[in-house]
Amino acid sequence: MKSVDKHSKIIVSATKVFAKKGFFNARISDIAKEAKVADGTIYLYFNNKFDILISVLEEEIGKIIDQIEKAIEKENDPVKMMTIFIEKHLLAMKQNKNLAEVMHI
């Protein structure tokens, strides 16, 4: 498995584990088990659990922001821009309930 694939798999798995157990109850070993990698593999990509959380938020929210920016780039009406923003945000949270849960940690 390529390193980018493992990194992504760890991010997705961490999102699931954080959503299910909560950040403080989740362990690195839980994330590794969900990602189907060795515990030590996690440390090749992240320093600690806080580092994983920051990456989850930056990367996953970054994807949502990119989608929103593309959707509103040609729009000039601020009300329509806000409507698009809200719709895209709510759709993203509906599609990724684990991320929605993690965002409220």
TIRO-2110 file (N, C-alpha, C; in Angstrom, 1 decimal):
// TIRO-2110
0.9, -1.2, 0.0, N, 1, A
0.0, 0.0, 0.0, CA, 1, A
0.9, 1.2, 0.0, C, 1, A
0.6, 2.2, -0.9, N, 2, A
1.4, 3.4, -0.9, CA, 2, A
1.2, 4.2, 0.3, C, 2, A
2.2, 5.1, 0.6, N, 3, A
2.1, 5.8, 1.9, CA, 3, A
0.9, 6.8, 1.9, C, 3, A
0.6, 7.4, 0.7, N, 4, A
-0.6, 8.3, 0.7, CA, 4, A
-1.8, 7.5, 1.0, C, 4, A
-1.9, 6.3, 0.5, N, 5, A
-3.1, 5.5, 0.8, CA, 5, A
-3.2, 5.2, 2.3, C, 5, A
-2.1, 4.8, 2.9, N, 6, A
-2.1, 4.6, 4.3, CA, 6, A
-2.5, 5.8, 5.1, C, 6, A
-1.9, 6.9, 4.7, N, 7, A
-2.2, 8.2, 5.4, CA, 7, A
-3.7, 8.4, 5.4, C, 7, A
-4.3, 8.3, 4.2, N, 8, A
-5.7, 8.5, 4.0, CA, 8, A
-6.6, 7.5, 4.8, C, 8, A
-6.1, 6.3, 4.8, N, 9, A
-6.8, 5.2, 5.5, CA, 9, A
-6.8, 5.5, 7.0, C, 9, A
-5.7, 6.0, 7.5, N, 10, A
-5.6, 6.3, 8.9, CA, 10, A
-6.5, 7.5, 9.2, C, 10, A
-6.6, 8.5, 8.4, N, 11, A
-7.5, 9.7, 8.6, CA, 11, A
-8.9, 9.2, 8.7, C, 11, A
-9.3, 8.4, 7.7, N, 12, A
-10.7, 7.9, 7.6, CA, 12, A
-11.0, 7.1, 8.9, C, 12, A
-10.1, 6.2, 9.2, N, 13, A
-10.3, 5.3, 10.4, CA, 13, A
-10.3, 6.1, 11.7, C, 13, A
-9.4, 7.1, 11.8, N, 14, A
-9.4, 8.0, 13.0, CA, 14, A
-10.8, 8.7, 13.1, C, 14, A
-11.3, 9.2, 12.0, N, 15, A
-12.6, 9.9, 12.0, CA, 15, A
-13.7, 9.0, 12.6, C, 15, A
-13.7, 7.7, 12.1, N, 16, A
-14.7, 6.7, 12.6, CA, 16, A
-14.5, 6.5, 14.1, C, 16, A
-13.2, 6.3, 14.5, N, 17, A
-13.0, 5.9, 15.9, CA, 17, A
-13.3, 7.1, 16.8, C, 17, A
-12.9, 8.3, 16.4, N, 18, A
-13.2, 9.5, 17.3, CA, 18, A
-14.7, 9.7, 17.4, C, 18, A
-15.4, 9.5, 16.3, N, 19, A
-16.9, 9.6, 16.3, CA, 19, A
-17.5, 8.6, 17.2, C, 19, A
-17.0, 7.4, 17.2, N, 20, A
-17.6, 6.3, 18.0, CA, 20, A
-17.2, 6.4, 19.5, C, 20, A
-16.0, 6.6, 19.8, N, 21, A
-15.5, 6.5, 21.1, CA, 21, A
-15.3, 7.9, 21.8, C, 21, A
-15.2, 8.9, 21.0, N, 22, A
-14.9, 10.2, 21.5, CA, 22, A
-13.3, 10.4, 21.5, C, 22, A
-12.9, 11.6, 21.3, N, 23, A
-11.4, 11.8, 21.2, CA, 23, A
-10.6, 11.3, 22.4, C, 23, A
-11.1, 11.6, 23.6, N, 24, A
-10.3, 11.2, 24.8, CA, 24, A
-10.4, 9.7, 25.1, C, 24, A
-11.4, 9.0, 24.7, N, 25, A
-11.5, 7.6, 24.9, CA, 25, A
-10.8, 6.8, 23.8, C, 25, A
-10.6, 7.4, 22.7, N, 26, A
-10.0, 6.7, 21.6, CA, 26, A
-8.5, 6.5, 21.8, C, 26, A
-8.0, 5.3, 21.4, N, 27, A
-6.6, 5.0, 21.6, CA, 27, A
-6.0, 4.9, 20.2, C, 27, A
-4.7, 5.1, 20.1, N, 28, A
-3.9, 4.9, 18.9, CA, 28, A
-4.2, 3.5, 18.4, C, 28, A
-4.2, 2.5, 19.3, N, 29, A
-4.4, 1.1, 18.9, CA, 29, A
-5.8, 0.9, 18.3, C, 29, A
-6.8, 1.6, 18.7, N, 30, A
-8.1, 1.6, 18.1, CA, 30, A
-8.1, 2.0, 16.7, C, 30, A
-7.4, 3.1, 16.5, N, 31, A
-7.3, 3.7, 15.1, CA, 31, A
-6.5, 2.7, 14.2, C, 31, A
-5.4, 2.2, 14.7, N, 32, A
-4.6, 1.2, 14.0, CA, 32, A
-5.4, 0.0, 13.6, C, 32, A
-6.2, -0.5, 14.5, N, 33, A
-7.0, -1.7, 14.3, CA, 33, A
-8.1, -1.4, 13.2, C, 33, A
-8.7, -0.2, 13.3, N, 34, A
-9.7, 0.2, 12.3, CA, 34, A
-9.1, 0.3, 10.9, C, 34, A
-7.8, 0.9, 10.9, N, 35, A
-7.1, 1.1, 9.6, CA, 35, A
-6.4, -0.2, 9.1, C, 35, A
-6.4, -1.2, 9.9, N, 36, A
-5.7, -2.4, 9.6, CA, 36, A
-4.3, -2.2, 9.3, C, 36, A
-3.6, -1.5, 10.2, N, 37, A
-2.2, -1.3, 10.2, CA, 37, A
-1.7, -1.5, 11.6, C, 37, A
-0.3, -1.7, 11.7, N, 38, A
0.3, -1.9, 13.0, CA, 38, A
0.3, -0.5, 13.8, C, 38, A
0.2, -0.6, 15.1, N, 39, A
0.2, 0.6, 15.9, CA, 39, A
1.4, 1.5, 15.5, C, 39, A
2.6, 0.9, 15.3, N, 40, A
3.8, 1.7, 15.0, CA, 40, A
3.7, 2.5, 13.7, C, 40, A
2.9, 1.9, 12.8, N, 41, A
2.7, 2.6, 11.5, CA, 41, A
2.0, 3.9, 11.6, C, 41, A
1.1, 4.1, 12.6, N, 42, A
0.5, 5.4, 12.9, CA, 42, A
1.6, 6.4, 13.1, C, 42, A
2.6, 6.0, 13.9, N, 43, A
3.6, 7.0, 14.3, CA, 43, A
4.6, 7.4, 13.1, C, 43, A
4.5, 6.6, 12.0, N, 44, A
5.3, 7.0, 10.9, CA, 44, A
4.6, 8.3, 10.2, C, 44, A
3.3, 8.5, 10.5, N, 45, A
2.6, 9.6, 9.8, CA, 45, A
2.2, 10.7, 10.8, C, 45, A
2.1, 10.3, 12.0, N, 46, A
1.6, 11.3, 13.0, CA, 46, A
2.4, 11.2, 14.3, C, 46, A
2.5, 12.3, 15.0, N, 47, A
3.3, 12.3, 16.3, CA, 47, A
2.5, 11.8, 17.4, C, 47, A
1.2, 12.0, 17.4, N, 48, A
0.3, 11.6, 18.6, CA, 48, A
-1.1, 11.8, 18.1, C, 48, A
-2.0, 11.5, 19.1, N, 49, A
-3.5, 11.5, 18.8, CA, 49, A
-3.9, 12.9, 18.5, C, 49, A
-3.4, 13.9, 19.1, N, 50, A
-3.8, 15.3, 18.8, CA, 50, A
-3.4, 15.7, 17.4, C, 50, A
-2.2, 15.2, 16.9, N, 51, A
-1.8, 15.4, 15.6, CA, 51, A
-2.7, 14.8, 14.6, C, 51, A
-3.2, 13.6, 14.9, N, 52, A
-4.2, 13.0, 14.0, CA, 52, A
-5.5, 13.8, 14.0, C, 52, A
-6.0, 14.3, 15.1, N, 53, A
-7.2, 15.1, 15.1, CA, 53, A
-7.1, 16.3, 14.3, C, 53, A
-5.9, 17.0, 14.4, N, 54, A
-5.7, 18.2, 13.6, CA, 54, A
-5.7, 17.9, 12.1, C, 54, A
-5.1, 16.8, 11.8, N, 55, A
-5.1, 16.4, 10.4, CA, 55, A
-6.4, 16.0, 9.9, C, 55, A
-7.2, 15.3, 10.7, N, 56, A
-8.6, 15.0, 10.3, CA, 56, A
-9.4, 16.3, 10.0, C, 56, A
-9.3, 17.2, 10.9, N, 57, A
-10.0, 18.5, 10.7, CA, 57, A
-9.5, 19.3, 9.5, C, 57, A
-8.2, 19.4, 9.4, N, 58, A
-7.7, 20.2, 8.3, CA, 58, A
-8.0, 19.6, 6.9, C, 58, A
-7.8, 18.3, 6.8, N, 59, A
-7.9, 17.6, 5.5, CA, 59, A
-9.4, 17.4, 5.2, C, 59, A
-10.2, 17.0, 6.1, N, 60, A
-11.6, 16.7, 5.7, CA, 60, A
-12.4, 18.0, 5.6, C, 60, A
-12.2, 19.0, 6.4, N, 61, A
-12.8, 20.3, 6.3, CA, 61, A
-12.3, 21.0, 5.1, C, 61, A
-11.0, 20.8, 4.8, N, 62, A
-10.4, 21.4, 3.6, CA, 62, A
-11.1, 20.9, 2.3, C, 62, A
-11.5, 19.7, 2.3, N, 63, A
-12.3, 19.1, 1.1, CA, 63, A
-13.6, 19.8, 1.0, C, 63, A
-14.3, 20.0, 2.1, N, 64, A
-15.6, 20.7, 2.1, CA, 64, A
-15.4, 22.2, 1.6, C, 64, A
-14.4, 22.8, 2.1, N, 65, A
-14.2, 24.2, 1.7, CA, 65, A
-13.9, 24.3, 0.2, C, 65, A
-13.1, 23.4, -0.3, N, 66, A
-12.8, 23.3, -1.8, CA, 66, A
-14.1, 23.2, -2.6, C, 66, A
-15.0, 22.3, -2.1, N, 67, A
-16.3, 22.1, -2.8, CA, 67, A
-17.2, 23.4, -2.7, C, 67, A
-17.2, 24.0, -1.6, N, 68, A
-17.9, 25.3, -1.4, CA, 68, A
-17.4, 26.4, -2.3, C, 68, A
-16.1, 26.5, -2.3, N, 69, A
-15.4, 27.6, -3.1, CA, 69, A
-15.7, 27.4, -4.6, C, 69, A
-15.7, 26.1, -5.1, N, 70, A
-16.0, 25.9, -6.5, CA, 70, A
-17.5, 26.2, -6.8, C, 70, A
-18.3, 25.9, -5.8, N, 71, A
-19.8, 26.2, -6.1, CA, 71, A
-20.1, 27.7, -6.1, C, 71, A
-19.4, 28.5, -5.3, N, 72, A
-19.7, 29.9, -5.2, CA, 72, A
-18.8, 30.8, -6.0, C, 72, A
-17.8, 30.3, -6.7, N, 73, A
-16.8, 31.1, -7.4, CA, 73, A
-17.4, 32.1, -8.4, C, 73, A
-18.5, 31.7, -9.1, N, 74, A
-19.1, 32.5, -10.1, CA, 74, A
-20.3, 33.3, -9.6, C, 74, A
-20.6, 33.1, -8.3, N, 75, A
-21.8, 33.8, -7.8, CA, 75, A
-21.4, 35.1, -7.2, C, 75, A
-22.2, 36.2, -7.4, N, 76, A
-21.9, 37.5, -6.9, CA, 76, A
-22.9, 37.9, -5.8, C, 76, A
-24.0, 37.3, -5.7, N, 77, A
-25.0, 37.7, -4.7, CA, 77, A
-24.7, 37.0, -3.4, C, 77, A
-24.4, 37.9, -2.4, N, 78, A
-24.0, 37.4, -1.1, CA, 78, A
-25.0, 36.4, -0.4, C, 78, A
-26.3, 36.7, -0.7, N, 79, A
-27.4, 35.8, -0.1, CA, 79, A
-27.3, 34.5, -0.7, C, 79, A
-27.1, 34.4, -2.0, N, 80, A
-27.0, 33.1, -2.7, CA, 80, A
-25.7, 32.4, -2.3, C, 80, A
-24.7, 33.2, -2.1, N, 81, A
-23.4, 32.6, -1.7, CA, 81, A
-23.6, 31.9, -0.3, C, 81, A
-24.3, 32.6, 0.6, N, 82, A
-24.5, 32.1, 1.9, CA, 82, A
-25.4, 30.8, 1.8, C, 82, A
-26.4, 30.9, 1.0, N, 83, A
-27.3, 29.7, 0.8, CA, 83, A
-26.5, 28.5, 0.3, C, 83, A
-25.7, 28.7, -0.7, N, 84, A
-24.9, 27.6, -1.2, CA, 84, A
-23.9, 27.1, -0.1, C, 84, A
-23.3, 28.0, 0.6, N, 85, A
-22.4, 27.6, 1.7, CA, 85, A
-23.2, 26.7, 2.7, C, 85, A
-24.3, 27.1, 3.1, N, 86, A
-25.1, 26.4, 4.1, CA, 86, A
-25.5, 25.0, 3.5, C, 86, A
-26.0, 25.0, 2.3, N, 87, A
-26.4, 23.8, 1.7, CA, 87, A
-25.3, 22.8, 1.5, C, 87, A
-24.2, 23.2, 1.1, N, 88, A
-23.0, 22.4, 0.9, CA, 88, A
-22.5, 21.8, 2.2, C, 88, A
-22.5, 22.7, 3.2, N, 89, A
-22.0, 22.3, 4.5, CA, 89, A
-22.9, 21.2, 5.1, C, 89, A
-24.2, 21.5, 5.1, N, 90, A
-25.2, 20.5, 5.6, CA, 90, A
-25.1, 19.2, 4.8, C, 90, A
-25.0, 19.3, 3.5, N, 91, A
-24.9, 18.0, 2.7, CA, 91, A
-23.6, 17.2, 3.1, C, 91, A
-22.5, 17.9, 3.3, N, 92, A
-21.3, 17.3, 3.7, CA, 92, A
-21.4, 16.6, 5.0, C, 92, A
-22.1, 17.2, 6.0, N, 93, A
-22.3, 16.7, 7.3, CA, 93, A
-23.2, 15.5, 7.2, C, 93, A
-24.2, 15.5, 6.4, N, 94, A
-25.1, 14.4, 6.2, CA, 94, A
-24.4, 13.2, 5.6, C, 94, A
-23.5, 13.5, 4.6, N, 95, A
-22.8, 12.4, 3.9, CA, 95, A
-21.7, 11.8, 4.8, C, 95, A
-21.2, 12.6, 5.7, N, 96, A
-20.1, 12.1, 6.6, CA, 96, A
-20.4, 12.4, 8.0, C, 96, A
-21.3, 11.5, 8.6, N, 97, A
-21.8, 11.7, 9.9, CA, 97, A
-20.6, 11.6, 11.0, C, 97, A
-19.6, 10.8, 10.6, N, 98, A
-18.5, 10.7, 11.5, CA, 98, A
-17.8, 12.0, 11.7, C, 98, A
-17.6, 12.7, 10.5, N, 99, A
-16.9, 14.0, 10.6, CA, 99, A
-17.7, 15.0, 11.4, C, 99, A
-19.0, 14.9, 11.1, N, 100, A
-19.9, 15.8, 11.9, CA, 100, A
-19.8, 15.6, 13.4, C, 100, A
-19.7, 14.4, 13.8, N, 101, A
-19.5, 14.1, 15.2, CA, 101, A
-18.1, 14.6, 15.7, C, 101, A
-17.1, 14.4, 14.9, N, 102, A
-15.7, 14.8, 15.3, CA, 102, A
-15.6, 16.3, 15.4, C, 102, A
-16.3, 17.0, 14.6, N, 103, A
-16.3, 18.5, 14.6, CA, 103, A
-16.8, 19.0, 15.9, C, 103, A
-17.6, 18.2, 16.6, N, 104, A
-18.2, 18.7, 17.9, CA, 104, A
-17.4, 18.3, 19.1, C, 104, A
-16.2, 17.8, 18.9, N, 105, A
-15.3, 17.3, 20.0, CA, 105, A
-14.9, 18.5, 20.9, C, 105, A
END
